[in-house]
Amino acid sequence: MTLLSFQMNDSTVSRLDRLAEKRKLSPAQVAAMAIEEFIGREEWQLAEIEAAVREADQGDFASDEEVAAVLSKYASNPSRK
């Protein structure tokens, strides 16, 4: 494991401490979990964006008819608002 040191504002540290106490974990454990979750989510999101850009670069777009079909599906159902 690698030890990281960084600064956080006091209000965030207080929130971290309260959460750690409620979860019966150390603040370091909660911070590590939060960082791991954030990195996983960001990696997933960036991979999805990169895939979408590749599709767009290849001209892989929905046709006008496909877009109209989706729009009409939701526009014709007032309970979905």
N, C-alpha and C positions, 0 to 999 in steps of 0.2 A: 504494500500500500504506500501511497505517497501522501504526505502531509501538505495541505494547502492552507495558506493564510491569506485572508482578504478582509476588507472593511465592509461593514454594513451599518446602515443608520440605526440609531438606538431604538426607534419604534419597531423596526423589523426584528431586531434581536429580541425585544420583549415579546413580540408575537411568537417567535420561534420558541422561546423558553416556555411560554404558556402551552403551546401545542405539544412540545416535548413532554411536559409534565402530564398533560392529559393522556398522551399515548404511552406513558411510562417508558420513554426512550430518552436517550441523551440528546441535547440539542445538535451535536455533531451527527448522530444517526439520522435525525429528521432532516438536517441539511443535506446529507449525502443522498437520502432517498429522494428529496426534492430535486436535486441536481440531476440524478439519474433519470427521473421521470421527465424533466424538462429536456434533457439531451435526446432521449428516445423520441419524444413528441416532435422536436425540431428536426431530427434526422428523417423521421417519417414524412413530415410536411415538406421538407426540401426535396426529398426523393419524388414525392407526388408532383410537385411543381416542375421539377426537371423532366419527369415523364410527360407531363402536359406540354411543356415547351417542345420536346422532341416530336410529339404528335402534331403539334401546330406547325412545326418546321416541315413536317412531311405532308402537310395539307390535310390532315385527318380531322375534318370538322363535320359536325352534324349538318345534314342537308336542310334546306328551308322547310321541306315537308316534315322532317323529323322534329324540328323545333316547333312547328305549328301543331303537330300531334301532341307534344308534351304540354304546350301552352293551353290547348283546348281541353285537355284532360283536367287541368286544374281550374281553368277559367269557367268551365261548365258546372263545377261543383261548389255552390256557395258555402257549404258547410266547412270547407277547407280554409276559410279566411281567418 
